[in-house]
């Protein structure tokens, strides 16, 4: 496990193609095992980890959208994302935030700042689309390094890129997409 911690720590200093190669290198490490009775979900953590259940639920939704998912460990002293996801040979890292109840999404998004620039919001409860749009915009305004937020709502996947979220009419157009 110590080797993967060193490799994950490198993600904080690499950029561009070097960063992408590092993400792929980590996904190819032998610490990941295919989870029994699952398709395309590989894990480097055990079932007893505290977030395991939420991670599996999020991973299953991603698999339904055509991704392979690698669940990452949380080594001590290194802020790491939760997942590496791969589709069509492109590897990306994401932090998963499960939204259950009426709690503020912005607080959960802010937890990801400095940890990962791409966040997955797994919406497991009803959430007001206008407020969600405002929270997403606020996240991108506060986090100049934020790249993307992927929202998983039921069987729907909505990807919000930074440029889109900072447009003047974002909240209005986002609401239409969200309720579609």
Secondary structure as UniProt FT lines:
FT   HELIX           2..10
FT   TURN            11..13
FT   HELIX           16..27
FT   TURN            30..31
FT   STRAND          33..34
FT   TURN            36..37
FT   STRAND          41..43
FT   TURN            47..48
FT   TURN            50..51
FT   HELIX           52..64
FT   TURN            65..66
FT   STRAND          68..71
FT   TURN            76..77
FT   STRAND          83..87
FT   TURN            88..89
FT   STRAND          90..99
FT   HELIX           105..112
FT   TURN            113..115
FT   STRAND          118..123
FT   HELIX           129..142
FT   TURN            144..145
FT   STRAND          148..153
FT   TURN            154..155
FT   STRAND          156..161
FT   HELIX           162..165
FT   TURN            168..169
FT   HELIX           170..178
//
